[in-house]
Amino acid sequence: KNNSQHIQTRGTSSQGCWYNNMPDSTPSVSLPTRMVISSFAGMGAAIFCHPLDVLRVQIQVGGGKAGIVDAAKTIFRENGPKGMYAGIGAAFLRQWTYGSCRMGIYSTLLKSQAPKDGSPIPFSKKMLFGSISGGIGAFVGTPSELALVRITGDNKLPPEQRRAYTGVVDCVQRIAREEGVPALWRGATVTVLRAMALASSALAVTSETKEQLFQRGIVSDINSLPCLFMSTTVASVFANFASLPFDVVKSRLQNMAIVDGKPAYTGMLDCAAQSLAREGPLVFWKGFTPAFIKLAPYTTISLVLVDKLTFAITGTSAM
């Protein structure tokens, strides 16, 4: 009994970092504060991981079977090394919208909904919290996501169809002016669905895996980098399989050319159907390798930064 009680206490109090749901006497951190901290943490992670996002978009919006090496060669040939950071401004804007909501809302929900007795939050609730935070963040962040896809995928279009955006502000302004303000939310449905699948998988599975690794004695410190790396790697596999089909459709919808006033796709289902007919079912997992390679370090870096920034600013753990 004592051993069982000890294990439960370890599991619940150990959700440390920004998954700690153990009620305590430390002052709570407000949602706006969490969102600002999450934004800076996301920007820090984006600096390291953005080149992989550029490769992912290049692979997904292009036809054929080009892989990560071919995509990298194309970028370097046409734009040089700076091409790997095309759209970094849009990536930063995305962290201030989507990233801040996803991490900020999720961690706030975990803290506010924690059982008073300190018992673990059920995995189903973690999935729900991830879906809610991811969905809200995705809707708010769709314009920045659209700008990111447009800028990073522009060189995959035929020369006569390229937009040659000078930056994220130019991209957003031109889309609103030339295609109408509603166009900034083109692909919003699939973007929200993708974010819900990604956030519910990545955040909830990371949280649950950390807890299980600690409870089973596989790791002695739940806040250690090895524990976080193993957890985010497991979560990244699930998150990629769940979200990549939505990601491929989203990238193609947002990057499609408008020829003679007619879009290449009429919507999410038409895009999926055309892609399936042309390239087969595996098209929905194009870009899996760069997406996976990016997601694991991105999640690890962003979580560590969230935790350290929260402690430095508030004197408390991130959750």
C-alpha positions in Angstrom: 0.0 0.0 0.0 2.7 2.4 1.0 4.6 1.6 -2.2 1.5 2.1 -4.3 0.8 5.4 -2.6 4.4 6.5 -3.2 4.2 5.7 -7.0 1.0 7.6 -7.3 2.5 10.6 -5.6 5.5 10.5 -7.8 3.3 10.4 -10.9 1.1 13.2 -10.0 3.6 15.6 -8.5 6.1 14.8 -11.2 4.4 16.3 -14.1 6.8 19.1 -13.5 7.9 21.4 -16.3 4.6 22.7 -17.7 2.7 19.5 -17.2 2.7 19.7 -13.4 -1.0 19.5 -12.2 -0.3 19.0 -8.5 -2.1 21.6 -6.5 0.3 23.7 -4.5 0.6 27.0 -2.7 2.6 28.7 -5.4 1.0 31.7 -7.1 -0.9 30.9 -10.3 0.3 32.3 -13.6 -2.2 34.1 -15.7 -3.2 33.0 -19.2 -1.8 36.1 -20.9 1.5 35.6 -19.1 1.6 32.0 -20.2 0.8 33.0 -23.8 3.6 35.6 -23.9 6.1 33.2 -22.5 4.9 30.4 -24.9 5.4 32.8 -27.8 9.0 33.6 -27.0 9.7 29.9 -26.3 8.2 29.0 -29.7 10.2 31.7 -31.5 13.4 30.3 -29.9 12.5 26.8 -31.1 11.6 28.1 -34.6 15.1 29.5 -35.1 16.5 26.0 -34.8 13.7 24.1 -36.6 12.5 26.4 -39.3 14.7 25.0 -42.1 13.0 21.6 -41.6 9.6 23.3 -42.0 10.8 24.9 -45.2 11.8 21.4 -46.5 8.4 20.0 -45.4 6.4 22.5 -47.3 8.7 22.1 -50.4 8.0 18.4 -50.4 4.3 18.7 -49.8 3.4 21.3 -52.3 5.5 19.8 -55.1 4.3 16.9 -57.2 6.3 13.9 -58.0 8.4 11.9 -55.5 11.1 14.4 -54.5 12.6 13.7 -51.1 14.3 15.8 -48.4 17.7 15.8 -50.2 16.2 16.8 -53.6 14.2 19.6 -51.8 17.3 20.9 -50.1 19.3 20.9 -53.4 16.5 22.9 -55.1 16.4 25.5 -52.3 20.1 26.0 -52.3 20.3 26.1 -56.1 17.6 28.7 -56.4 18.0 30.8 -53.3 21.2 29.8 -51.6 21.5 29.2 -47.8 19.1 32.0 -47.0 16.4 30.0 -48.7 16.3 27.7 -45.7 15.0 30.6 -43.6 12.4 31.9 -46.1 9.3 32.9 -44.2 11.0 33.1 -40.8 9.0 36.3 -40.1 5.7 34.4 -40.8 7.0 31.6 -38.5 7.6 34.1 -35.7 4.1 35.6 -36.3 2.7 32.1 -36.1 4.3 31.6 -32.7 2.6 34.8 -31.4 -0.8 33.5 -32.6 -1.0 29.7 -32.9 1.9 28.9 -30.6 0.8 31.2 -27.8 -2.7 29.9 -27.7 -1.8 26.2 -28.0 0.7 26.1 -25.2 -0.8 28.8 -23.1 -4.4 27.5 -23.1 -3.3 23.9 -22.7 -1.1 24.5 -19.7 -3.8 26.7 -18.1 -6.5 24.1 -18.6 -4.2 21.4 -17.1 -3.6 23.6 -14.0 -7.2 24.8 -13.6 -8.8 21.4 -14.0 -6.4 19.5 -11.8 -8.2 17.2 -9.3 -8.1 18.7 -5.8 -6.7 15.5 -4.3 -3.6 15.6 -6.6 -4.5 12.6 -8.6 -3.5 12.5 -12.3 -5.7 14.0 -15.0 -7.2 11.3 -17.2 -5.5 10.9 -20.6 -8.8 11.5 -22.3 -9.0 14.9 -20.7 -5.5 15.7 -21.8 -6.5 14.8 -25.3 -9.5 17.1 -25.0 -7.5 20.0 -23.7 -5.0 19.5 -26.5 -7.8 19.6 -29.1 -9.3 22.7 -27.7 -6.1 24.6 -27.4 -4.9 23.5 -30.8 -8.2 24.3 -32.5 -8.4 27.8 -31.0 -4.8 28.5 -31.8 -5.1 27.3 -35.4 -8.1 29.5 -36.2 -6.3 32.6 -34.7 -3.1 31.7 -36.5 -4.4 30.7 -39.9 -3.3 34.0 -41.6 0.2 33.6 -40.4 0.2 29.9 -41.3 -1.0 30.9 -44.8 1.7 33.4 -45.1 4.3 30.9 -44.0 3.1 28.3 -46.6 2.9 30.9 -49.4 6.4 32.3 -48.8 8.2 29.0 -48.3 6.4 27.3 -51.2 6.6 30.1 -53.8 9.6 28.8 -55.7 7.7 25.5 -56.4 5.3 27.4 -58.6 6.0 28.0 -62.3 7.9 31.3 -62.8 4.9 33.1 -64.3 2.8 32.2 -61.2 5.2 33.2 -58.5 4.2 36.0 -56.1 7.7 37.1 -55.0 6.6 38.3 -51.6 9.1 40.5 -49.9 8.1 39.4 -46.4 5.3 38.4 -44.1 3.7 41.9 -44.0 3.8 42.2 -47.8 2.3 38.7 -48.1 -0.6 39.3 -45.7 -1.4 42.7 -47.2 -1.3 41.4 -50.8 -3.5 38.5 -50.0 -6.1 40.7 -48.3 -5.9 43.3 -51.2 -5.8 40.9 -54.2 -7.9 38.0 -52.9 -10.0 39.6 -50.2 -9.7 39.4 -46.4 -11.6 36.1 -46.1 -8.8 34.6 -48.2 -6.5 34.9 -45.2 -8.5 32.1 -43.6 -8.3 29.9 -46.7 -7.9 26.3 -45.5 -9.0 27.3 -42.0 -11.1 24.1 -41.6 -8.3 21.7 -42.5 -5.8 23.9 -40.5 -8.0 23.6 -37.4 -8.5 19.9 -37.9 -4.8 19.4 -38.4 -4.0 21.4 -35.3 -6.5 19.5 -33.1 -5.0 16.2 -34.2 -1.4 17.4 -33.7 -2.0 19.2 -30.4 -4.1 16.4 -28.9 -1.4 13.8 -29.9 1.8 15.8 -29.2 0.8 17.5 -26.0 -1.3 14.7 -24.4 1.0 11.9 -25.4 4.1 13.8 -24.2 2.5 14.5 -20.9 1.3 10.9 -20.4 4.5 9.3 -21.6 6.5 11.5 -19.1 4.3 10.4 -16.3 4.5 6.7 -17.3 8.3 6.7 -17.6 8.6 8.2 -14.1 6.0 6.0 -12.5 7.6 2.8 -13.9 11.0 3.9 -12.7 12.5 4.1 -16.2 13.7 7.6 -15.4 14.5 9.1 -12.0 13.9 12.7 -12.9 10.8 13.6 -14.9 12.2 17.0 -15.7 15.4 15.6 -17.2 16.2 16.1 -20.9 16.4 12.3 -21.5 12.9 11.9 -20.2 11.6 14.8 -22.2 13.4 13.6 -25.3 11.9 10.1 -25.1 8.4 11.5 -24.4 8.4 13.9 -27.3 9.9 11.4 -29.7 7.1 8.9 -28.9 4.5 11.7 -29.2 6.0 12.9 -32.5 5.4 9.5 -34.1 1.7 9.6 -33.1 1.3 13.3 -33.9 2.8 12.9 -37.4 0.7 10.0 -38.4 -2.4 11.7 -37.1 -1.8 15.2 -38.5 0.2 14.8 -41.7 -2.8 14.0 -44.0 -4.4 17.3 -42.9 -1.0 19.0 -43.2 -0.5 18.0 -46.9 -4.0 19.1 -47.9 -3.6 22.4 -45.9 -0.3 23.2 -47.6 -1.7 22.5 -51.1 -4.8 24.5 -50.5 -2.9 27.5 -49.1 -0.3 27.4 -51.8 -2.5 26.8 -54.8 -2.4 29.2 -57.7 -5.5 31.1 -59.0 -5.6 30.8 -62.8 -8.1 32.9 -64.7 -10.0 33.5 -61.5 -10.4 29.8 -60.7 -8.6 28.1 -57.9 -7.0 24.7 -58.5 -9.1 23.1 -55.8 -12.7 23.9 -54.7 -12.0 22.8 -51.1 -10.5 20.4 -48.7 -12.3 17.3 -50.1 -11.5 18.2 -53.7 -7.9 18.7 -52.9 -7.7 15.4 -51.1 -9.4 13.6 -54.0 -7.2 15.1 -56.7 -4.1 14.4 -54.7 -5.1 10.8 -54.1 -6.0 10.3 -57.8 -2.7 11.7 -59.0 -0.2 10.4 -56.4 -1.8 7.5 -54.5 -2.6 7.1 -50.8 1.0 7.7 -49.6 0.7 11.3 -50.8 -0.9 12.1 -47.5 2.3 11.3 -45.6 4.6 13.2 -47.9 7.2 15.1 -45.9 7.0 12.7 -43.0 10.8 12.6 -42.4 11.4 16.4 -42.2 8.1 16.8 -40.2 9.2 14.1 -37.7 12.8 15.4 -37.5 11.4 18.9 -36.8 8.7 18.0 -34.4 10.7 16.1 -31.9 13.4 18.8 -31.3 10.9 21.6 -31.7 8.7 20.1 -28.9 11.7 19.5 -26.7 13.3 22.9 -27.2 10.0 24.8 -26.8 9.0 22.9 -23.6 12.4 23.5 -22.0 12.3 27.2 -22.9 8.7 27.5 -21.6 9.8 26.0 -18.3 13.0 28.1 -17.9 11.3 31.4 -19.0 8.4 30.8 -16.7 10.6 30.2 -13.7 12.8 33.2 -14.5 9.9 35.5 -14.9 7.4 34.2 -12.2 9.6 32.2 -9.9 7.3 29.2 -10.4 7.2 26.2 -12.7 5.5 26.6 -16.0 2.6 24.6 -14.7 
